[in-house]
Amino acid sequence: MKIHQLTTLILLLSFFSCDRIANKTKEGINRGGEVVGESATEFFEGVSEGVDKTLECKIILSNNL
């Protein structure tokens, strides 16, 4: 009977341990996704500013026209 209780205890501890590891892994992946999303947003904002600056130009017409 003690072997059965010990086996049950080990299985329960393993289950809770795996569940905790899975939750920590999920949290880590979510945080990584947030960081990548923030970086991508900043990158595209920089690209947008670069395009705006590139497209800024003055048109000077000749007096002869």
Beta strands, then each sheet from edge to edge (+ up, - down):
end
